Amino acid sequence: MKAHSPTRWRFKRPSVIPGFGMALGLTLTWLTLLILIPLSGLAWRSSELGWDKFSSIALDPRTLSALRISFGAAFAAACVNAVFGVVLAWVLVRYRFPGKRVIDAMVDLPFALPTAVAGIALTTLYAPNGWIGQFLTPLGIRIAFTPVGIVVALVFVGLPFVVRTVQPVMEEIDKEVEEAAATLGANRFQTIFRVLLPALAPAVLTGFALAFARGVGEYGSVIFIAGNLPFKSEIAPLLIVIKLEEYNYAAATGIAAVMLIISFIMLLVINLIQSWSRRRYGNGI
């Protein structure tokens, strides 16, 4: 009689979590219900418009202006957050000072605060007669009811994404790395730009992408401070709402489809850059 190989009767160790098949099935089902079906419905409704009608909606001057303001303001706010979010994360990780825990908790405030409340608060501050705006108006600086106000609102809602993405990675970088760079003759700027930032680059790009994605679709915190003037401070989500209120579902669907296409392309480019950065700098520290 043939002896059985010892590897033939190996038993799998039981796991406290569901197996791969069950977990994959639940994941695909959840993603289908929440993402694939709504996006497929949007694509299907957009295909019913026909190319001529879809192109006329997408190339309408008001639509192009709203898209330019939405994506331009979201990109500018994400760039600001990528810089100051890293600085804030650096301060929270590397230094000890009174009130550190309070500041650390305040970073998450935009997550908990309703966006409409944030918009009203920012408008109160930066309106021409607001607490801060009254000092800026005599200098010829207007923030509320301009595209600058939109950027300010998007910086407010997007900052936590960068800080909370960079902070854990920064905590894993030992101070000995900085000390080693200093012993080799590097000054502070060389240490930051040639040692620390390359290691943080994938996390910074991830936070940038999250802040950008949040900014593109932001509505509540923007409509109060933007002024909502067509061709000047009207964002694309507001234009979609206006078309829905006019029962112009075709135009609303077309604008939403254009936003989806542009967002997908930009996020794809960001993810490709992030993958390249992770391959190049991932093993640096």
N, C-alpha and C positions, 0 to 999 in steps of 0.2 A: 504494500500500500504506500502510496506516495506521501511523503512528508510535506506538510504545508509550510510554506515560507513564513517566517515570523512576521514579515511586513504585511502579509495578507490579512492578518486578523487584528490589525491596529484599530483601536476604537477612538473616535473623536472625543475630545474633552468637552463636556457640556459647557455652554456659555450662558451668562445671565442675560444677554441681549439676543434678539431674534437672529436667526440665521441670515445668510446673504440673500437667499431667494425672497424671504419674507420682507426683509428690509428694503431690498431693491424694488419689490412690488409696491410697497407702501410709498416709497419715495416717488416712483413714476406716477402713481395714482394721484398723489398730492400735487405734484408739479403740473400734471395734466389739468386737474380741476382749477388750480389757482392761476396758472400762467398760460399753458398751451391753448386751452379752449377760449379764454377771452381774446388772446392775440389772434387766434385763428378766426374768431368772429369778426374782429376788426379788419383783418386782411380780406375776408370774404365780402364784407360790406363795401370795402374800398374797391374790390374788383368789379362790383356791380356798377360803379360809376362810369366805367369806360375810360380809356386813356385821355380822350379829349377833355372830358369834364374834370377828371382828376388833375390833369396838368393845368387847366385854367384855375382850379382852386389852389393848387400848390404854388403857382406863379403869380397869384394875385398880389398886388403891391402891399396891401394891408397884411396879408399872410406872411409875406417875406419879411416885412418889418417886424412883426411879432416874433417870428422865429429867430431873426437876428438878435433881437433884444433878449429873448429867453436864453439862447445858447451863448451869446456873448457875455451876458451878466453872470451866468452860471460858470463859465470858464474863468472869468476874471475873479469871481469869488473863490473858486477852487484854488487858483494860483495864490491868492492872498492867504488862504487857510493852509496851503502847503508850506508856506514860509513861517507864518506865526504859529501854526499848530505845532511845528517841530520845535520852535523856540519855547513854547509853553510846556510841551512834553519834556524838554531838556531841563527846564527849571524845576518841574515837579519831580523828576527822577534824580537829578544830581545835587540838589540843594535842600537844606532843612531851614525853615524859617517859620515864625509865628503865623498862624492862619493858613498853613499849607493845606490842611485837610478841608478847610472851607473852600479854598480856591479849587481844589480837586473835585469837590462835590458840585461846585458851580459850573464846571465844564459840561456836566450832564444835564444842566437845566434846560437847554433847547429840546432835549429828548422828552422831558416831562411836561414842558409848557405848551399849551395849545397854540398852534401857529397863529390863529387870529389874535390871541392875546399878545403874542410877540409883535405882530404887525402894528397893533394899536399902541403898544409901548414905544416902539421905535418911531412911529409917527409923532407921538407926543414929545419925544426928545428932539427930533430933527426938523419939525415943522418950522416955518419962518418965525412963529411966535412961541416955539417950544423952548425947553430948558437949555438945550444946546444950540438949536437953530437961531435963536434970537441974537447970539453972539457971532454966528457965521454970516447971517444975512447982511449986516453992514459991510462985511468984507467982500461981498459979491459971491459968496459960496452958498449954493443951494443943494441940499441933499434930498429932502423929502419932495415927492412928486416929480422926480427926475430919475433917469436910469441909474444915477449914483445911489439913490435910495434903494433901488432893487438890489444892487451889489451889496450894500450894507446889510440888508435883510438876509440875503443868501449866505453872507459870511457868518452871520449869527447862527443860522440853522445848520450850517455845514461844518463849523469848527470842531464839534465833538468827534466827528468821523475821523479826522486826521489825528487828533490827540490820542484817542483810544486805540487807533491802529498802530501808531508809532511808539507809544509809551511802553508796551510790553517788550517790544524788540529792543528798545533803548535800555531797559532794565537788564537785559541779558548781556549787554556789552560791558565787560569788566573795566574798571578804572585802570587796571594794569596795562591795558592796551594803549591808553593815552600816555601813561607814564613811560612805556617802552618807546613810543613815538618821540616823546620829549628827550629821552636819553640818546636817541639817534640823531638829535639835532633839529627836529621839526618844531616850528613855532605853532602857536595856537591855530592860526588860519590853515596851515598845512595839515595839522591834526584833524581839524573839522572837515575840510574839503577832500582830503586824500585818504583818511582812515575811517572816520565815523560816517560821513554821508554815503559813501559807497555801500556800507553795510546796511544803512537805513533806507536805501533807494527803493527796494521792493515794497516796503511798508509805506513809504511816503506816496508812491504811485497808487497803492491800494486805497489809502485815505483820500487821495486826490480824486480817484474814480468814484468813490462813494459820495464825496461831497459834490462832485459835478452832477452825478445822477440825481441826487436829492434836489439840487438847485434847478435842474431843468424842469422837473415836475412840480416845483413848489408853487403854491397858490395862496394859502391863507395869510402868510406873513408878508406877502408882496403886494396884494391888491390895496391895502390901506396906505402904504407908503409910496406906491408907484405913481399915483395920480390917474393911471389908466387912460392916458390920452393916445388915441390912435396915431401911429407913425412916430410916436415920441417915447411913450412909457407903457405901452400895452404889451403884455406878455401873451405867449401862445396859449397857455391853459385858460386864461381869461377869454381870449377870442373864441375858444371852443365852447365855453359856457355861454357866451353871447349868441353863438350860432344855434346852440340847443334851445335857448330861450326864444329864439326866433323860429323854432321848429324847422330849421334848415339842417336836417340831420346829415345830408350829403356833404355839406361843407364841413361840419364838425368832424365827420368820419375821415374826410380827406386830410384835414389839418392834423388830426391825431395820427394818421398813417405816416405822414411826412415826418412828424416828430419821432415816431417809432423807428423809421429808417435811419434818420440822422443819428439818433441816440445809439442805435445798434452799431453803426459804422464807427462812431467815435469811441465807444466803449471797447469795440474790437481792437482798434488801434492802440488804445491805452493798455489793454491786456497783453497785446503782443510786445509792447515796449516793456511792460512789467515782467513778462517771461524772459525776455532778453536780459533785463537787468538782473533777474534772479540767477540765471545761468552764469552770468559774468561775475557777479559779486556775491553770490550766495555762499560760497565757501571761503569768503575773504576773512571772516572772523569766526 
